[in-house]
Amino acid sequence: MKQNYKKNQQINRCPMRQPSKVMKLERLGSFHQSRLSFTRQLINELKSNKTQFEISKWDIDNNGFGNAVIKTIFNNSIFSLVVFCHSINDEERSDRVIAEKWDMTFSLFKGVPSNIELDKMSKNLKIQELGRHLSKQLTLSRANKSVRIFRKVLDALSNGKQPSKLDINNIGYLVRTTAVYGNGKFGIGDFSFDSSKSVLNKPFQAEMLTVYLIRYFSIELINFLAEKKGGKKSVKLSNKISRHLGVGNATGLGMAPFLINHQELIHKWINTRETAISRVLSIKSINKNTQKQILNYIEQAYRYTSQWNVDDLIQANRIKNLNLDLKDIINCDELLNLLNKDYPLKSLNDYFKNKICMETEEILHSIFIEPFPDIIDDLTNQMGSVEKKSVVVGYNVKEIIEIIKENYKWALSIDVNSSDENYFFWYTSQAKLEPRIGVTNKDDGYEKQLPFDISHQVQKALKILIKLPKKMTASEAMINHPEIRNIVRRIIINKTSPYSEIQDNLVGKQMRPIDLLRCKLSFFGASKYDPKSDLWTRITLFQGAPLPHQLQEESSCDWLFPYLSDA
Amino acid sequence: MLTVSLNEVYSETYKALRSVGIEWGLAKDCANLSRWLVNHDYYFLGSVLKTADLYKEKKLSTSIKENNLNKPLTSALMGLLLVEYVSANKIIWKGYLHSPKFLLASMGLIAQEQNISLVLKNSKNSIIAYTNNQKLYVDTNIFNNLTGYFFMETYEFNNNCNPLSLVQNQRLEVSKINKKCWDRLSSMAFETYVPESEASKSGAGY
């Protein structure tokens, strides 16, 4: 019998975790995909809206070059993925964002493009950032074939065989994107958050739809090419293998500043996640069916981490510990007893929290919230934000100082004069205008650094503020000292959005940018993080997600941890 | 003419102003005000470039107290701070303003976000603009965006206020702007970037 978990929650039984615990880089860098992730939200939307998919143009030649358009009819709105496939040499294929040629270029177009619009896109999409794009374009993207697997899969299919599951699992995708731009970049349409709109309204849904359609295209393309190459003896990719194929993505520092620049939005994402965790930990009891689901997800997580192989030594070690922890949890004699207790998920959490690593703590949180769509999914409506441009009036100097002393203890504890705490600086590179980090006193560009030294700014502002009359309004303090406007704005936002600030020194020697990337990517729904250094990582999106024709199947939305049996 | 997005208006303005040494917070305010102006079908680009030039030449004031006709307060950079200050301190501010349309944008923003009622008058004490119930109303017959002497204060709305034209969002699509001016803004923004080096490549998927 279905249990009503809304009534079963004891509100505030388990308070949300404090920002001082959550907003540390190491923890943010341990987050995993969850049912709150944007890929999951998109699939849920596509399913509930009974979205239709149609390949409305397929002008691809036998070598895989040409143009295609995939139309989606989504809640009475039409969006088209426009694809151009290009011929490039192997040596021109690169993961670098600064590459200039790609196997494929894409754009998600609002409506159906006319021939004139397609012609314009044919000239501009292939040059990506160097082109000027149409306002009806919602995204701009490009991808390369995975040289490790694309030809192997094509050869297998054209010879009537399915590709090796081991290869499929080791790589996880046929194509890998190196950027998916949205929100007004290079002339494409602006994203306008409007809670009254229902289509692609939640954060990053246009980008996620783009990637989902790229995945669909990549599978259609390989099947098409196999048939052209192998004729009657060729076969199509099996549903099982197709479903285990996602889209790869190589992600570098480009996305890191987003977490710093969009305080209110980041607060909403983290606050939503913490609210979800608090809600499920506050459930008084769960029925046998839900217990079984929890145990299944722990098993799935174990299998998923067993197939998660990376070269990076730090991440490999973390995965190993995570995998061992999950095995210990599965084998724990107390497990069922814990799930039968009052507040079972809290009991389980409390029992293991000092025995497991941070990666395991956070994967358990993803597991805990998975079986409870009725008390979790409404939260996804709170993850978008219209960020205020003005600074909220009404604070005085005394109150700002109090917020600093209460919420920015972490910043005040940093020795901002130490060379280790000034080790890095962030800047924007001339190459593709991407954010980068440099080493202070070693690399060029320090004088053009971005204002990510939050702890330093807080300490400077405090020195100014303590000399001002306590009752002076914050507005007057800022108008007399415009140099503190940037940080006072952040401090005031943090008062009402406490998860808006990463509580570590972002220019300190201990900072690992990969943690910032991982946090954001977990909200995207990325899996199989494969760091290539502290500065960039490969990931997979939509691995395990239903294909368009599988969306209406009963268990189509159940794909938390992608796993391929017999791989 | 060139077509640009609101996001590009914001980001290029922000960076361009940084290139002439304007504080982060003020550059951000001006970028937001520029986006507001574009979104309400006002020109912004020439005024931003002029503001940057005059700022470099020290011909604009950033002081709410020390300003005059020859060195007026820059509303592009200080407009949002000024409306916050007037709103928070509930005072009457008076002084010389350069490019006052940025003050209109500031009034529009604070009205929309914080529902504060403000009134702006010219030297003849005629109401140029006021905000009420999150909306901005402007007397388009009087307002001319020229440097001049202004008064601004908070007020309690009553129905005796002159009915002025409501300023509404014109569009959320792209804006057509002068390419030559845009190229200049972009070249200023480019000055904030650091040339490619081995260090910068390391974050680019090498």
Interface residues (C-beta under 8 A of the other chain):
Chain A: S94 D95 R96 V97 I98 R132 S135 T178 N183 G184 K185 F186 G187 I188 G189 D190 S192 A250 G252 L253 G254 K388 K389 S390 V391 V392 V393 G394 Y427 T428 S429 Q430 A431 K432 L433 E434 P435 R436 I437 G438 V439 K442 D443 D444 G445 K448 P451 T473 A474 S475 E476 M478 I479 P482 E483 I484 R485 N486 I487 V488 R489 P513 K532 S533 L535 W536
Chain B: L2 T3 V4 S5 L6 N7 E8 K15 E23 W24 G25 L26 K28 D29 N32 W36 T62 I64 M78 L80 L81 L82 V83 E84 Y85 S87 A88 N89 S106 L109 I110 E113 Q114 I116 L172 E173 V174 F190 T192 Y193 V194 P195 E196 S197 A199 S200 K201 S202 G203 A204 G205 Y206
